[in-house]
């Protein structure tokens, strides 16, 4: 069902979500966030990032799965180009030129605000899944990378376009990219700004599987069913353990495993 009364905060109303180019649908323990600007291949804006962060804050404790997808034939073609055009008179989009008029500390704080639209998807209380069809470019690639799991249609195309624009990926995509494919491959993908197709994405560990576009929805549904078959606490505790495992030594990881297992035993008892 679409988001309705009682399922959002006082400020995160359906009209606010829609105005930011998003749609939120809630069905039991599953929240589906759709980038809903198909006429511009779901190009992203700061308003969208702020709304994404607010959606993350608004979700109830009952949500176990968050699916992120794009309306139409593309996941997201990246930034709304009006952000990069100093001559565009549009006053409904924050621009890079406007950002650069601020002192560095305020620029950093603003980008930090933007990044919160991506970081909430790593919250251990749910598993996040990107359902990627068509283009996932720049900010679109980084949004997909923010999700725990990626399932792609076989027409999916990933590209970290920032270097071609003289920029760097700054929407939290660099860490999960290195974690997925390793430093050398991540550097090559970012520095060359080349396209990574669906088959290669699966081969190098960016995506779980690639399926024909008409099989994307049923594949996601099967994955959601499998992920919700286990008790909620077991999944969230496991996600929390795995998120930091690569950066902990064995003794610290063992300690955290013991503590998590005690909590599971107590709850089951």
N, C-alpha and C positions, 0 to 999 in steps of 0.2 A: 504494500500500500504506500501511497505517497505520505510524506511527513505531514502529521496532523496535530491536532490539539493535544497538548501535554507532552509532545515528543521533542520539543525544542525549548531553548531558553527564551526569555522575554525579548531579547534582541535578535535571536536567530530564527526569524519567522520565514515561512515559505517565500514571501515576497522579497525579503532581503537575500535569501539564497538564490532565487531566480534572477534578481538584478545583478548578482555577481557572476552569472553565467553557469550556475550549478543547479543540480537537482538532487534531492535527498529522498531515498525511499527506504522505509523500514518494514521488514517482514520478520517478525519473531526476533531471533537472535542475530539477524543479518541486516547490516546497513549497506546500502548501495549508493555511492556518490558518483554522479554522472557529470562530467564536464559537458555542458549543454550549449555550446556555441558552434554547431556543425557548419554554419555558413562561413566560418573562418577557421575550419578544421580545429576547433576547440583551442584557439590561441588563448594564452593565459595573461592575466593582468594582476596587479597588486591587490585589487579588490577581490579577485578570486582567491588569492593566497590568504588574505585576511579571513575570508568566509570559510575556507577550508579549516583554518585553525579554530575558528569558532564552532564549526561542526564537530571537530574533535573534542572540544571542551563540553559540548552539549550532549554527547552520546551517553545513554544510561549504562549502568553496570551490567544490564542484561545482554548487551551487544557482545557477541563472541567473534563475529566475522565482519570485516569491512571490505567491500569490493569497490574498486575504483575503475571507472571505464569512461570512454568518450562516446558522445552521441554521433551518429553517422558513421562514416567510413574511416575515421582517424581517431586515435587516442588523443593526441595533442601535437600540433605543429610548432609548439614552443611559445615564445613571447609574442604578445600582440605587438606588431611592428610599430604601432603608434608610440610605444614607449621609447623607441630609438629615433624618432623623427622630431627634431627640434622645431620644425616648421609646421607641424600639425597643430591646428588651433583647438583640437578637441580638449575639453576641460574635464572629461570624465575618466581620464587615464593618467596615473602618475607617470612621469617621464624620467628618463635618465638625466636629461638636462636639468630638470627640477631637482633631482637628487644631488647633482653636482653643485648646485647653488648653496648647499648646506655645508657646514664644517664637517671634517672627517668623522668626528665622534657621532654626529647625528646621522651621517650616511651609514655608519656601521650599525647603529641602533635600528635604522629603518630596514636594512637588509636582514638583521636579526629577526625583526618582526615578520618579514616575508618568509624566512626559513621556517617559522613555526607552522606555516601551512603544510609543510612537508614532514617535520619531525614527529608529529603526533601519530603518524601511521606506524611508528615503531613501538608504540606503547604495548607492554606485555599483556594487558588485559584482553586483547583480541589479536587475531591473525588477520593481516591485511593482504589482499590479493589484487594485483593489477591485471585487468583483462585488456590486452593490447591488440588492437586491430589497426592496420595502416600505419601512419606516421607517428612516431614518438620522438620528437626532435627537441634538443636543448632542454628547456624546462619540462617538456613532456617526458623526455628520457629520465630526467631526475625525479619526476613524480612517480614514474614506474619503479625506479630504483628505491624509492622510499618505502615501497611495499615489501612485505616479507617474501612474497611469492609472485612470480610472473607467469601467466599463461598467455600464449600469443597465437593469433591467427597466422596462417602461413604467408600472408601478405604484409606482415609487420616489418617496419624499417626503423631501427634505432639510429640516432646520430647525436653526438655531443657537439653542437654547432658553434659553441662559444668561441673557440680559438679562431675560427674563420672570421669572426666579428671583432677580433682583438681583445676578447674577454676571457674570463675563466668561469668554469661551472661554480656557482656560488649558492645553489639551492639545495645543498647537502648531498649532492650526488656522488662526490668523489670517493667518500669512504665506502659506501656499499658497492660501488663499481670495482674498487680494488679488492674488496672482500669476495666479490663474485668471480672475478676473472684474473686476479693477480696484478701486481704493479706494472709489469712490462706491457701486458695487453691493454690495461687501462690507460697507460700513457699513450700507446699507439692510437687507441680509439679517440682519445681526447685531442691529441696534438694534430692528427690528420683530419679530424672532423669528417671521417668517412661514414658511409652507411653500413650498418650491421643488419643483415637480413635475419629472418626468423630461424632458418636452419642453422646458421652460424650461432645465433643467440643461444639455442639449445645446446649446441656442441661445446661452447665455451663456458656454459654455466649461468648465463644471464636469465634464461627462461627454463621452466620445468618441461614444457612440451609445446609443440606447434601443431595446430589443427586447422582444417579448412574453416573459413569464416563462419559458415553455417553450423559448425560444431563447437564454436567457442562458448556459447551460452550453456549447452548441456555439459560440456567439460568442466566449466566453472561450477555448475550445480553439483556435479559428482564430487568435486574436490571439497566444496562446502559441506556436503553430507558426510564425507569421510572425516573432516576436521572437527565436526560437531558431534561425532559419535562418542568421542572420549569425554570424560568429565571435565567441566570448564577449568577447574583449578589445576588439573594435570597439564593441560595445554599451556596455560599462562605461566605456570612455574617453569615448564620446560623451555618456553621461549625466553624467559628472563635468564635462565642458565646459559642458553646458547648465544644470546646476544653479546655477552661479554667474555665468552670462553677463550677466544683467541688472544685476549690481552691479559689474562690472568695466568699465574703459574699454577702448577698442578695442585699444590697444597691449598691454595685459596679456592680453586674450583671444587676440590673435594669437600672443603668446609661448607661451601654454599650448597652443594648437593645434599649433604647431610641435613642442613637446616631446612631445605625445601622438602626433603622426604619426611622429616618429622612433622612439618605442617600438613603434609598430605595424609600421613597416618592419623593425626589428630582429627582432621576433618572427616575422614572415612569412618573413624571409630564413633 
